[in-house]
Amino acid sequence: QTYANNLMSISDPYTRNRLLYGLWSDPDGNENAAYHSFSSITHVKQNLRERIYNKLKPIIVSVDFNVAPYLVALLIQIDYDAKVFYVLDELLGKPKEKTNNAPAMGKMLAETLSARGHLGGVQITGDPSGLSRSTQTEEGTNNYTILKNAMNNDILRPNVQLLNKQPSHVT
């Protein structure tokens, strides 16, 4: 009890949560990070998908086509009435598992959403550089068309909607 009381007096919430609750994956606050106001204590909710997900509403899949360390797809639903969006899942395509490519990620997304009985359609978005063509693909084929084709069925009905170019970044 004395030890727990001492830990409760630690002012840094990240250190306190690590030592008191064993939350070792809780990231440090970082004023130099891109999202320095992000706080896993405030913004990460346990069992959010189980509480919020509605299989009849569209899922927005935001994809970043990195090869290393991971190809990342965020599954998002929006509550337009409350003007809130919820990141329900993060799917990782990993090199070790050979899932860090568009066909494998499309298959993983289709399997995940189909297993949940998703009926609300899928809107695919993300990094516009995924539209780039390479010498490995034919005319009219890119990461987004490959992802969409891997997910395409009458139930999921994936649609791609992207910005024409990446928004400018300011340091």
Disulfide bonds with the S-S distance in Angstrom:
none
